Amino acid sequence: MGIPKITKQTDLRDNLYKTLEEVATGGPPHLVPTKNGEVIIISRQEYDSILLEKEFLQEFQNPIKFEELTEASEVFKKLDKKFGFKK
């Protein structure tokens, strides 16, 4: 994602279109400080990437249930039966 560019609210207001186009075309994200916190403007591509990474990482939060695992030899037998793989 890169280091966000700090943008004051007044600068954002004056240059909103330019800032949005910059972010949308691969420019750095913009961090906008406000009275109530900070806002980060990122591209849709960055947003989707973050959501995908979050979803991927959430799959590893659940503990492994070893009783539900299948032996590799059984998996290969099923593949061989379904697709007819020859050694």
Secondary structure, DSSP 8 states (H G I E B T S, - for coil): ----EE--HHHHHHTHHHHHHHHHTT---EEEEETTEEEEE--HHHHHHHHHHHHHHHTTTS---GGG---HHHHHHHHHHHH----
